[in-house]
Amino acid sequence: MSPTWEKVFYFFTFITQGSSFLNPAAYAIMHRRHHAYADTVRDPHSPRYIKNIFEFNKRTFIEYRGLVNQLFHNKIRIADVPRWPTLEKIAELLPVRALFIFFYISIYWIFAPSPWYFFLIPLHILMGPIHGFIVNWFGHLIGYRNFKELKDNSKNTLPVDLLMMGELYQNNHHKTPNNRNFAHRWFEIDLGCLLASFLQKLNVIQLNKGL
């Protein structure tokens, strides 16, 4: 993306993730470590070694927070992912996260047709980590494998992945991690890839050749 478009998408990522905003650089580092040590004891999040979902999320949280602190103190550098230090610091402020939570609760309080809808509030507050949990837990625990020769335990959880926009094709992704299209078989649909192709036609993004 151009610097301008990058800032636009970065800002709207912050707005839409709100209280659960994840630092892109920290998450990128953690994701790369996951690929480097997939389903080994050095994997930041692997259901093969971490059987308890609470411990799974706890370890992921500790790993992520450690990377955020290192980035803020310039103890680790990463040049090939978007950075916006000012917005990153704002997003990490507890009053800012609390403001988003207050906004979510207010929307439900005003518009929810039934008190049962209030049970959805935690999903909005923690939607970033919940998304990461679904992909990294179920994507390495349940599903089928197109590439059984891989040494990790990656799986394609859903044959048609509309829920996570293609990210639950983890077995495909681990086979060719640099391929923007996570789909491999005829019935698999990667909505993220289709969206990237659409943005390319609008000249919003440029794709590297071969991806």
Steps between C-alpha positions, in 0.01 A plus 500: 500500500596859465583672831161675492296185441703321765406763758133483395484124548702519819261757649187304407658183640535687828139624483348162415710294743452761770552359847675192361736680259809290431831663416568385138879484544480295820244265351710463183806396702295253702342357185841452338624319810194279479594403144866452586422267792151377407366246749825465690576600858627835366171581327333799675163330463459133415210280619732203458696606809250729676185295560317749722334788312553739791871420517511525120364856504710591804823396326400684182421812705834490685691451174313785332535745791872427519543584132299823535721612790816419304375700202410800717849497658674449163642165612374337184460641150293388203502693175265315264169552682291817552600714796331805650663548843275788607178313427645181651563680830151653496341160433687347795366754751257341744265805495475465120413130523252581779339766279440244226347260754270776627400572140415132433291473816320824415406373154357183650324692775327723246428260215496142633144362458554247780728471806635176351695709249720624783672161499658608170682793661807292606538390137526863392737592781738211423436439130869532400633234739192281438569505126863406562395221735256349248759498221795370702307252717252339260731546200749265666255266666193425287451447128653336193847520344578553133871480572553209736877507456532814714656429838274742685140429599339769282151422370233655283219531752220593260456377142340837418646763729275806498526549876870591513534616137735217405726504805376160617672340200802462725639186335503675161652810658780308668582326174543830310512777765592771248204428274225757546236243396444259789256290293631196313217265401206588275247534784725719719435873485736760643300822542813683615670421170195612302494825694872553431439447127218755509721756678771436243260587218423825681877569521478513877758224540772354282572128522845349481545284192440133562284552812 
